[in-house]
Amino acid sequence: QMQLVESGGGSVQAGGSLRLSCVASSRYTYSSMGWFRQVPGNAREGVATIESDGSTTYADSVKGRFTISQDNVKNTLYLLMNSLKPEDTAMYYCAAQMVAGAEFAYWGRGTQVTVSS
């Protein structure tokens, strides 16, 4: 069973940057991997996804500021976050979708990002 472990969260001031990493336990064939975030009391929000062919999608709220990428040799997914805003404060999770159109079946435990004004 795939295990995902996130790291790289922390506390930064508005305008700062962070790079999140998500290491998969081993190399799997997947359809899509993504980053999601959630604030307590709110619904989970999709932030960015990357398909196995490298194509990417972003939430409107992060377009132009965040970049999702992957290193298949290291089995690692990244999320580079620039120009951070206080509203980006959340727990960030990575997840893997093994079959196109199916739910994201595997999830990490999350890494906290806090942006102060």
C-alpha positions as CSV (number, residue, x, y, z in Angstrom):
1,Q,0.0,0.0,0.0
2,M,1.3,3.4,-1.0
3,Q,2.4,5.7,1.9
4,L,2.8,9.4,1.5
5,V,4.8,11.6,3.8
6,E,4.7,15.4,3.6
7,S,7.3,17.8,4.8
8,G,8.3,21.4,4.4
9,G,5.6,23.3,6.1
10,G,6.2,26.1,8.6
11,S,5.5,29.6,9.5
12,V,6.3,32.5,7.2
13,Q,5.4,36.1,6.7
14,A,3.1,37.2,3.9
15,G,5.1,37.4,0.7
16,G,7.4,34.6,1.7
17,S,7.9,31.2,0.1
18,L,7.9,27.6,1.1
19,R,8.4,24.3,-0.8
20,L,6.4,21.3,0.3
21,S,7.6,17.8,-0.4
22,C,5.7,14.5,-0.5
23,V,7.7,11.3,-0.6
24,A,5.9,8.1,-1.8
25,S,7.0,4.9,-0.2
26,S,7.8,3.3,-3.5
27,R,7.3,3.9,-7.2
28,Y,3.7,3.3,-8.3
29,T,1.9,3.8,-11.5
30,Y,-0.7,6.5,-10.8
31,S,-3.1,8.6,-12.8
32,S,-2.7,11.9,-10.9
33,M,-1.1,13.3,-7.8
34,G,-2.3,16.4,-6.0
35,W,-2.0,18.8,-3.2
36,F,-5.0,19.7,-1.1
37,R,-5.5,22.0,1.9
38,Q,-7.9,22.3,4.7
39,V,-8.6,24.8,7.4
40,P,-10.5,23.5,10.5
41,G,-14.2,23.9,10.0
42,N,-13.9,24.3,6.3
43,A,-14.1,21.8,3.4
44,R,-11.0,20.4,1.9
45,E,-9.8,22.4,-1.1
46,G,-7.9,21.2,-4.1
47,V,-4.8,23.2,-4.7
48,A,-2.9,21.7,-7.6
49,T,-2.7,18.4,-9.5
50,I,-0.2,16.8,-11.8
51,E,-1.0,14.0,-14.2
52,S,1.3,11.1,-15.1
53,D,1.9,12.9,-18.4
54,G,3.1,16.0,-16.5
55,S,0.1,18.2,-17.2
56,T,-1.0,20.4,-14.3
57,T,-4.0,22.1,-13.0
58,Y,-4.3,24.8,-10.3
59,A,-7.0,26.4,-8.2
60,D,-7.7,29.9,-9.3
61,S,-6.6,31.2,-5.9
62,V,-3.0,29.9,-6.3
63,K,-2.5,30.3,-10.1
64,G,0.7,32.2,-10.8
65,R,2.0,31.7,-7.2
66,F,2.2,28.0,-6.7
67,T,4.0,25.4,-8.9
68,I,3.5,21.6,-8.6
69,S,6.2,19.3,-9.9
70,Q,7.5,15.8,-9.4
71,D,10.7,13.9,-9.4
72,N,10.0,10.4,-10.5
73,V,13.5,9.2,-9.6
74,K,13.0,10.3,-6.0
75,N,9.3,9.4,-5.9
76,T,8.7,12.9,-4.7
77,L,6.0,15.4,-5.3
78,Y,6.7,19.1,-4.7
79,L,4.6,22.2,-4.2
80,L,6.6,25.5,-4.5
81,M,4.6,28.3,-2.9
82,N,5.6,31.9,-3.6
83,S,4.0,35.2,-2.6
84,L,2.2,33.5,0.2
85,K,-0.8,35.2,1.7
86,P,-2.5,34.8,5.2
87,E,-5.4,33.0,3.4
88,D,-3.0,30.3,2.4
89,T,-2.8,29.2,6.0
90,A,-3.9,25.6,6.2
91,M,-2.9,22.0,6.6
92,Y,-1.6,20.8,3.3
93,Y,-2.0,17.2,2.2
94,C,-0.7,15.3,-0.8
95,A,-2.7,12.5,-2.4
96,A,-2.5,10.0,-5.2
97,Q,-5.2,9.0,-7.6
98,M,-4.4,5.5,-9.0
99,V,-7.1,5.4,-11.7
100,A,-8.4,8.3,-13.8
101,G,-11.8,9.4,-12.6
102,A,-11.5,7.6,-9.3
103,E,-11.2,9.2,-5.9
104,F,-7.8,10.1,-4.5
105,A,-7.2,6.8,-2.6
106,Y,-4.0,7.5,-0.8
107,W,-3.3,10.5,1.5
108,G,-0.5,11.7,3.6
109,R,-0.9,13.1,7.2
110,G,-0.3,16.7,6.2
111,T,2.0,19.5,6.9
112,Q,1.0,22.8,8.4
113,V,1.5,26.1,6.6
114,T,1.0,29.3,8.6
115,V,1.3,32.7,6.9
116,S,1.3,35.8,9.1
117,S,0.5,39.3,7.9
